[in-house]
């Protein structure tokens, strides 16, 4: 294999911010925060959404907007018309 062709993989623990669940894996991501798990130093990376908290994986329903986006915009702002630029008269 060619040297310096592949990235360096490190032990990493991804932490879900909302649930606190931890996913131990290897990745090329580094962080300033480290933690020792089973005698091995892992980089700690905080994640906002993981499979533990995402609604698709958890089965929790989300609010679904039944109104169309254009209708909702027009309802909120009405029909806004742009002012015409004054024409240059010579």
Phi, psi and omega per residue, in radians:
X1 nan 2.590 3.090
X2 -1.297 2.453 3.124
X3 -1.368 2.616 3.110
X4 1.032 0.420 3.088
X5 -1.613 -0.652 -3.094
X6 -1.695 2.568 3.125
X7 -1.250 2.782 3.104
X8 -1.421 2.203 3.097
X9 -1.702 2.427 -3.107
X10 -2.243 2.678 3.006
X11 -1.196 2.283 -3.084
X12 -2.365 2.523 3.002
X13 -2.071 2.105 3.080
X14 -1.622 2.250 -3.095
X15 -1.996 2.178 3.073
X16 -1.327 2.161 -3.080
X17 -1.155 -0.713 -3.044
X18 -1.362 -0.608 -3.092
X19 -1.859 -0.380 -3.128
X20 1.473 0.010 3.136
X21 -1.197 2.560 -3.078
X22 -2.040 2.409 3.111
X23 -2.089 1.991 -3.117
X24 -1.670 2.195 -3.102
X25 -2.735 -2.933 3.045
X26 -2.099 2.533 -3.099
X27 -2.760 2.951 3.056
X28 -1.552 -0.108 -3.119
X29 -1.287 2.431 3.053
X30 -2.137 2.751 3.041
X31 -2.542 2.899 3.141
X32 -1.309 -0.431 -3.096
X33 -1.557 2.280 3.099
X34 -2.236 2.800 3.135
X35 -2.609 2.494 3.132
X36 -1.657 2.161 3.117
X37 -2.234 2.112 -3.123
X38 0.936 0.688 3.087
X39 1.396 0.120 -3.123
X40 -2.097 2.320 3.103
X41 -1.331 2.165 3.112
X42 -2.017 2.476 2.963
X43 -1.338 2.471 -3.119
X44 -1.871 2.121 -3.141
X45 -2.106 2.179 3.131
X46 -1.554 2.360 3.141
X47 -2.137 2.456 3.121
X48 -1.317 -0.717 -3.113
X49 -2.339 2.266 3.034
X50 -2.283 -3.066 3.122
X51 -1.150 -0.312 3.134
X52 -1.377 -0.426 -3.082
X53 -2.094 -0.140 -3.117
X54 -1.294 2.341 -3.093
X55 -1.024 -0.548 3.136
X56 -1.108 -0.715 -3.095
X57 -1.465 -0.502 -3.096
X58 -1.493 -0.373 -3.133
X59 1.507 0.012 3.089
X60 -1.297 2.375 -3.132
X61 -1.363 2.617 3.047
X62 -1.936 2.799 3.036
X63 -1.204 2.181 3.139
X64 -1.895 2.195 -3.136
X65 -1.355 2.029 -3.130
X66 -1.511 -0.341 3.102
X67 -1.378 2.586 3.093
X68 -1.280 2.725 -3.105
X69 -1.137 -0.725 -3.118
X70 -1.157 -0.764 3.116
X71 -1.086 -0.718 3.141
X72 -1.137 -0.704 3.117
X73 -1.134 -0.792 -3.122
X74 -1.175 -0.580 3.099
X75 -1.176 -0.669 -3.107
X76 -1.327 -0.803 -3.026
X77 -1.879 -0.152 -3.102
X78 1.263 -3.012 3.109
X79 -1.547 1.866 -3.115
X80 -1.610 2.216 3.107
X81 -1.917 2.430 3.134
X82 -1.400 2.474 3.083
X83 -1.322 2.411 3.132
X84 -1.329 2.546 3.080
X85 -1.284 2.425 3.108
X86 -1.137 2.362 -3.130
X87 -1.343 2.555 -3.141
X88 -1.433 2.012 3.130
X89 -1.607 2.342 3.140
X90 -1.719 nan nan
